Amino acid sequence: MRIAVTIFLTDETITPTRLARELEDRGFAGLFLPEHTHIPVERTTPYPAGGELPREYGRTLDPFVALGQAAAVTGWLGLGTGITLVAQHDPIVLAKQVATLDHLSGGRFTLGLGFGWNVEEAADHGVRWRTRRELVRDRMGLMRALWSEEPVAYEGEFGGVRASQAHPKPVRKARGPVVGPRTLVGGAAGPKLFAHISEYADGWLPIGGRGLSESLPLLRTAWADAGRDPDALQIVPYAVHPTPGKLAHYAELGIEEVVVQLPPAEEAEVLKALDGLAGYL
């Protein structure tokens, strides 16, 4: 099983270049970074995990800049976002950022995307909370048009783009309805999420990886109903705290990659955590 990691990289943690080199040297499969543009102080949205919002949420590095640094000092390490808050981006600019990072890294980028949980953060970006999923779907359609080999116009409910010259292109070729880099959607199991995955993604980033025995058959049914190749569906449990039993369970479900959680800490603590994960590689 391929073991990648995720971490809240901040201005107080290990640097992207130092971590990326260590991951590649040790044989980890990839580095995934989360995204928060800002955390409004006057906030009513509860932290999904309960309790006080951890300090690192308001200090995260921009994932695309940090992953660009990681790409520059590694040769094969996978690079991904977990997750990109697509609704909070200009999709034309985001399409360029994604394609550039994928191009410069030789096709190593995975676009992990999601819909967000912080209402106040999204509102500052002009996002209407109730329609954010439809907005993300629309923006993914626009970006797929810009990533297409030939100029294609797109007109959606929330915006559009003229048929355009837009280079570089992501390295991967189109597969079914998916155009662009490897694309995984994060979020809680449910019909709406599974419809999104089946329409424009390569698979699912289930946060924490719980309940997969019950949810995977539902996703596979939605995937098949959309006419997708059953062998192409990718399931990548995300932000996992691994145990031998948990990874064995994932393997029984046919899962080949998992993203484990690292502490948002300085270099010595992060390297110690990597030492502790060595037995899973």
C-alpha positions in Angstrom: 0.0 0.0 0.0 1.3 3.5 -0.9 1.6 5.7 2.1 1.4 9.5 1.6 1.2 12.2 4.2 -0.7 15.3 5.0 0.3 18.1 7.3 -0.7 21.7 8.1 2.5 23.5 7.0 2.6 26.9 8.6 5.1 29.7 9.3 6.0 27.8 12.5 6.5 24.3 11.1 9.1 22.3 9.2 9.6 23.8 5.7 8.1 22.4 2.5 11.5 21.7 1.0 12.9 20.0 4.1 9.8 17.8 4.5 9.6 16.9 0.8 13.2 15.8 0.6 12.8 13.6 3.7 9.6 12.0 2.4 11.2 11.1 -0.9 14.4 9.8 0.7 12.3 7.6 3.1 10.0 6.2 0.3 6.7 7.9 1.1 4.4 8.2 -1.9 3.3 11.8 -1.6 2.7 15.0 0.2 -0.9 16.5 0.5 -1.5 20.0 1.9 -4.7 21.6 3.1 -6.0 25.1 2.3 -7.5 28.0 4.3 -7.1 31.5 3.0 -8.0 33.0 6.3 -10.0 32.3 9.5 -12.3 35.1 10.5 -12.0 35.8 14.2 -15.7 36.4 14.6 -16.7 32.9 13.8 -19.9 31.0 14.5 -19.2 27.9 12.5 -18.2 25.1 14.9 -15.0 23.2 14.3 -16.1 19.9 12.8 -13.8 17.8 15.2 -15.2 19.6 18.2 -13.6 22.0 20.7 -11.5 25.0 19.9 -10.2 25.4 16.4 -6.5 24.5 16.4 -3.9 27.3 15.9 -2.6 26.0 12.6 -5.8 26.6 10.7 -5.2 30.3 10.7 -1.5 30.0 9.7 -1.5 27.6 6.8 0.9 28.2 3.9 -0.6 28.6 0.4 -0.6 25.0 -0.8 0.3 25.7 -4.4 3.3 27.8 -3.5 4.4 25.2 -0.9 3.9 22.3 -3.3 5.8 24.2 -6.0 8.8 24.3 -3.6 8.4 20.6 -2.9 8.3 19.8 -6.6 11.5 21.7 -7.2 13.5 19.6 -4.7 12.1 16.1 -5.5 12.0 13.9 -8.6 9.1 11.5 -8.1 7.2 12.4 -4.9 3.4 12.8 -5.5 2.0 16.2 -4.7 -1.6 17.0 -3.8 -4.0 19.3 -2.1 -6.3 18.0 0.6 -8.3 19.9 -0.1 -8.5 22.9 -2.5 -11.5 25.0 -1.7 -12.6 25.5 -5.3 -15.5 27.8 -4.5 -13.1 30.3 -3.0 -11.0 30.6 -6.2 -11.3 32.4 -9.5 -11.6 29.3 -11.7 -9.6 30.7 -14.6 -6.7 31.5 -12.3 -7.0 28.2 -10.5 -7.0 26.3 -13.7 -3.7 28.0 -14.6 -2.1 27.3 -11.2 -3.1 23.6 -11.3 -1.9 23.1 -14.9 1.4 24.9 -14.2 2.2 22.9 -11.1 1.2 19.6 -12.8 3.3 20.5 -15.9 6.4 21.6 -13.9 6.3 18.5 -11.7 5.9 16.1 -14.6 2.3 15.1 -13.9 2.8 14.5 -10.2 -0.1 16.6 -9.0 -3.4 15.4 -7.5 -6.2 17.9 -7.2 -8.0 17.0 -4.0 -11.0 19.3 -3.8 -13.9 19.9 -1.5 -16.7 22.2 -0.5 -15.5 23.6 2.8 -16.9 23.8 6.3 -16.2 27.4 7.5 -19.2 29.5 6.5 -17.5 32.8 7.4 -14.4 32.1 5.4 -16.4 31.2 2.4 -18.7 34.2 2.8 -15.7 36.6 2.6 -15.1 35.1 -0.8 -18.6 35.8 -1.9 -19.8 32.2 -1.7 -23.4 31.5 -1.0 -23.3 28.5 1.4 -26.4 26.7 0.1 -25.2 26.7 -3.5 -21.5 26.0 -2.9 -21.6 22.4 -4.2 -23.3 23.5 -7.4 -20.7 26.4 -7.7 -17.8 23.9 -7.4 -19.4 21.6 -10.0 -19.7 24.6 -12.3 -16.1 25.8 -11.8 -14.8 22.3 -12.4 -16.7 22.3 -15.7 -15.0 25.6 -16.6 -11.6 24.4 -15.7 -12.0 21.2 -17.7 -12.8 23.4 -20.7 -9.5 25.3 -20.2 -7.6 22.0 -19.7 -9.0 20.5 -22.9 -6.6 19.8 -25.8 -8.6 22.1 -28.2 -10.2 25.4 -27.3 -13.6 24.8 -25.8 -16.1 27.4 -24.6 -18.0 26.8 -21.3 -21.1 28.6 -20.1 -22.5 27.5 -16.7 -24.9 28.8 -14.1 -22.2 30.7 -12.2 -19.9 31.8 -15.0 -18.3 30.9 -18.2 -15.2 31.2 -20.4 -14.7 31.7 -24.1 -12.9 29.1 -26.2 -9.3 30.0 -25.3 -5.7 29.2 -25.8 -4.7 28.1 -22.3 -1.4 26.4 -21.7 0.3 24.5 -20.2 -2.0 21.6 -20.2 -2.1 19.0 -17.3 0.0 16.0 -18.2 -2.6 13.3 -17.9 -4.9 12.6 -20.9 -8.6 12.7 -20.6 -10.2 9.6 -19.1 -13.9 9.3 -19.5 -15.5 12.6 -18.4 -12.4 13.6 -16.4 -10.0 16.2 -17.9 -7.0 17.4 -16.0 -4.8 16.1 -13.3 -5.8 13.2 -11.0 -8.9 14.6 -9.3 -10.3 13.3 -5.9 -13.2 14.8 -4.1 -13.3 15.0 -0.3 -16.4 15.0 1.9 -18.9 12.9 3.8 -20.6 10.0 2.2 -23.9 10.7 0.5 -25.8 10.7 -2.8 -24.8 14.3 -3.7 -21.1 13.7 -3.1 -21.1 10.4 -5.0 -22.8 12.1 -7.9 -20.1 14.7 -8.0 -17.3 12.1 -7.9 -18.9 10.1 -10.6 -19.4 13.1 -12.9 -16.0 14.8 -12.8 -13.4 13.0 -10.6 -11.2 10.0 -10.4 -12.3 9.1 -6.9 -12.9 9.9 -3.3 -10.8 11.3 -0.4 -12.8 10.1 2.6 -11.6 12.0 5.6 -10.5 9.7 8.4 -11.6 6.6 6.4 -14.4 5.5 8.7 -17.5 3.6 7.5 -16.0 2.6 4.2 -17.5 -0.9 4.3 -21.0 0.6 4.2 -20.3 3.6 1.9 -18.2 2.0 -0.8 -20.9 -0.2 -2.3 -23.1 3.0 -2.6 -20.3 4.9 -4.4 -19.6 2.0 -6.7 -23.3 1.8 -7.7 -23.4 5.6 -8.4 -20.1 5.2 -10.4 -21.5 2.3 -12.4 -24.8 4.2 -13.1 -22.7 7.0 -14.5 -21.1 4.6 -17.0 -17.7 4.8 -15.4 -15.1 2.0 -15.6 -15.4 0.1 -12.2 -11.7 -0.6 -12.2 -10.8 3.1 -12.5 -12.4 4.3 -9.2 -9.8 5.4 -6.7 -10.4 5.5 -2.9 -7.8 7.3 -0.9 -8.5 7.5 2.9 -7.3 10.9 4.1 -5.8 12.3 7.3 -5.7 8.8 8.8 -4.0 7.8 12.0 -2.8 4.4 10.9 -2.7 1.0 12.7 -1.8 -2.3 11.2 -5.5 -3.5 11.5 -6.8 -0.4 9.9 -4.5 -0.7 6.9 -5.3 -4.4 6.6 -9.0 -3.5 6.5 -8.3 -0.9 3.7 -6.4 -3.5 1.7 -9.3 -6.0 2.0 -11.5 -3.3 0.5 -9.1 -3.0 -2.5 -7.6 0.3 -1.4 -4.0 0.9 -2.6 -3.2 4.3 -1.2 -3.7 6.1 2.1 -2.8 9.6 3.3 -1.7 9.6 7.0 -1.7 12.7 9.3 1.5 14.3 10.5 1.6 16.8 13.4 1.8 20.5 12.5 5.2 20.8 14.2 8.8 21.9 13.9 11.3 19.7 12.1 12.4 17.5 15.0 8.9 16.4 15.9 7.9 15.8 12.3 10.9 13.7 11.6 10.3 11.7 14.7 6.7 11.1 13.5 8.1 9.9 10.1 10.4 7.5 12.0 7.3 6.1 13.7 5.6 5.5 10.3 8.6 3.6 8.8 7.1 0.2 9.6 4.1 0.9 7.3 6.3 1.5 4.2 
